Amino acid sequence: MPANQYSQAGQAWSSLDEETRQEVVDEFRRVVKEMIDEHFRISSITPLESSRDDLRAAVESEPSHYQQGEPTHAVRAA
């Protein structure tokens, strides 16, 4: 973008009142968020290569009190 177009854009922006500028920023954020959400929604629909017929289901262990990642209680030596 040539320098004079930047200054024209700056002049146009500065001519807007604060409320209108906020509306433009909010709308811009909404559109960008919608584009990102749409991109990831479409991407997540694409089938993964790991969904092949020769793979077996994951082995699920029975829930227990000592699941991995749960903190253990500190024990003080007597």
Summary of the structure (lengths in Angstrom):
residues: 78
radius of gyration: 27.3
end to end distance: 74.8
largest distance: 79.1
contacts: 95
relative contact order: 0.05
helix: 53%
strand: 0%
